[in-house]
Amino acid sequence: MNPLRSGFGGSGAFETAAKAPNGWDVVPGVARRLSYRVTRDAWVAAAVSFIVVPGGFFVLARLMERRWLTPRSEFAAISYGDPMLAVAIGLGVWLLDGAPPHGAAAAPFGVASLAGWLVFGLWQWCAELRAGFYTRDQAIAPTKIYHQLLVYPLLGYWSWTAVVGGILSQRSGGAAVAAKVTSLCCVLVWVAANVYDRRHPRLGHPPYDWRRLRPRPLPWARESVTLRVSLPSADGSLIGAQTSDLSHDRK
């Protein structure tokens, strides 16, 4: 199966991908219709991207890590950069208008982007642990696993096929030019947010105990860069809102 035909930008993409060689429909009708909408509807594409991140990230943080995330307490890339990337993906789908991406955004490059972002996510995971940016318990937190193994490759693939594909599309006119410029600006905002985060770390992920399916109780040792910027200060008050609703879990 051509991977691009089941991703963003393929015309009638999911009808082709959903049929087995023997003609049996291997994907339920609801899923087929939804995937078709994602490939053709810019609003749906943007919404799906937003649901993956920051939506899925925030929900996972609440359900499994028992914390409320706010834009002020979270990394800028999650709170601001990734929503801008969702906008760029939606604009890219609109620019493609159902046509398959071509040139540098064609299928082999899209798959290479997915694989590249997955490899990068694994490398970054190890590098941050070695550098002391996170502790081992932080590195295995649900939101960290989700971000490195799902968000990076999924949004990497969508961004390449939709955003690059949209910018390289043949669609012309004032609206198309504006969409391409806006899409590029959204990507630049995402890049700037990631650069900002390297210099202004947040908690990111709490030390997690998988046996209890909850973060380890406070107080936490100041064993990583991110814990040192978010642990209680000398007078006992919490630094940053990201740890405030964990302060009651000291058992």
N, C-alpha and C positions, 0 to 999 in steps of 0.2 A: 504494500500500500504506500502510495506517495504520502509522506508525512504532512506535506503542505495541504493536501486535500482535506485533512481533518483538522486543520488549524485555521487561523485567521486568514481571510482573504480569498478562499476558494469559492468559485461560483458553483452553487449546488453542492458544496463540499461534503456535507454529512450524508446526503443520500448515497453517494458513491461509497463512502467509508463504512456505512452501516450495513452493507450487504455482503454476506459471505459468498464464496464462489458458487455454492449450490442454490443461491437465491434466497436463502432464509434471512429474515431480518434479525440480526444479532443484537440490535440495540432497541430498547423500548421506544415507542413512538414519541413520548414526551421528551426523552433525552435527545432524540433525533431533531425534533422541532426546535428545542432550545439551542442546540449546537448550530443549527442552520441560522437561527437568529443572531447568534454571536458572530458568525462570519459575515453577516449582511447588515446588521443594525449597529451603528456606531454607539448609540446609547447603551445598548445591551453589552457590547464589548467593553466599554468603559466601566459599566457597573460590575461586570464579572471580575475585571482587574481590581477594582476597588474592594470587592468582597474578599478576594484572596489576600490583599494587603492594602491598607491597614486593617480592614474588617476582620479577617480571620485571625490576624495577630492579636488584636484587642480582645476578641472573644476567647481565644485560647488562654490569654493572660488572665482573664477573669475566671474562667471555668476551672482551669488546672493549676494556675499559680496564685489564685485567690487575691488578685489585686486589680484595682481600677487604674487604667492608664489615661493620662491626659497629655495633650500636645506639649504642655510646658515641661512635663517630667520625662517624656520619651525622646529618643533620638530624632533629630530633625528629618532624617531620611524617611523614617516611618510616618511621622505626623504630616509632613509637607511634601517631601520628595516623591514618595510612592503615589499619593493622590495625583500629583502632576503627571506622573508616568501613565496613570490610568487615563487621564485626559488625552495624552499623546497617542495612546493606543486607540482610543475611540476616534480621534481625528484621522488616524491612519486607516482604519477600517472604512471610514466615510470616503476618504480619498481613493481607496481601492475600488469602492463601489461594486463589490462582488467579483472583481477580476483577480486572478492569482498574481501574487507578487512576482516580479521578474528581476533579472540581473543579479545584483549583490544580495537581494532579499529572497531569491529563489530557494527552493527546497533544501539543497545541500548546505547552503549557508545558514538557513534557519536551524537545521539540525546541529550544525557545528556550533552555533551560538548557544543552543540548549546544553550541549555537552561541555562547552567551554565554561559556562556559568556554573554548571554542576562541579566541575573540577576546581574552579576558583573558590566555590563555597567550601569544599573540603579542605583546600589549601589554607584559606583564611581561618577556618575553624581551628586547625592545628597551630597556625602561626600566632593567633591571638592567645591560645593557651600557653605556648612556649614563651611569649613575650610578657605574660602576666596580666594581659588585658582582662581576662576572665579566669576564674578558678575552674577546676574540673567540674564541680557541682553546678556552677553557672553554665558551663559549656554543654551540659546535658539537660538543661531546662527545656520544657516543651516548646516554648517560643523560639529558642535557639535552634533546635532540631528542625522545626517548621521553616524557619527562615533560611537555613543553609541548604536543606534538602528539597524544599518545595518552592519557596518564593524565588530564589535565585534562578533555577533552571526554567521554571514556568514563565516568569515575567521576562527572563532573558529571551526566550523563544518568541513570546508574543511581541515584545518590543522590537525585535529584529524584523520579523515578518510583517508586522502592522506598521510600525513607525518608519523603518527604512523603506519598506514596500510602498507606503503612502507617499513619502517624499520623492521616491523614484517613479511614482505613477505618472501616467500620461494625462491625468485630469488637469485641465487648465481653467483659466478665468480668475477673476479677482478673489472669489471665495476660496478657490483651491490654493492660490498663493498665500492667502491669509492663514489657511489651515496648516499649510506646510511650515510657515514661519512660526506660528503658535506652537505646533508640535515640537519643533526644534528648540524653542524657548523652554518648553516644559521639560525636555530632557536636560537642558542646561541647568534648570533649577534643581533637578534631581542630582546632578553631578555636584553642584555647589553645596547642597545639603549634606552629601556624603563627605565632602572635604571639611565642612564645618564640624561634623560629628567627630572627626579624628582629633580635633583640637578642643572639643567641648564634650567629653564623654559623659554619659548618663549610666544609670544602673544597668539598663539593657535587659538583663535576665537575672533573677534571684537565684541564690544557691538552692538547688532542688533535691528533694528526697523522694525518689521513685517508690520506695517501700511504703511511704505514708501518702503518696500522691499529693504532696503539698510542699511549699518552700520550707527549708529548714528554719526553725524558730530563731528569732532574734535573741540575743545580739549575735551578729556575724563578725567574724574576724576580718580585719582590714588586709586581706590577702591578695587583692587585685586592684588594678587601676580603677575599675568601675565601682568597686566596693568602697574604696577610699574616698570617692567623691559623693557617696550617698549614705554612708553610715552615720550613726548619731555623733553629734559634736561633743566637745568636752563637757558641756553643761547638760547633756542628756537629751537635747532637742534633736529632732530628726532633720537631716539636711535633705531638702527636696521632697516634693509630694509623692515621688515614686515609692517610698517606703512607708508612707503614713498609715495605710490600712493593713500593714503587716505588723505594726507595732503591738497589736493585741495578741499576736500568736507567739507567745514566749514559752509554750509548754515543751 
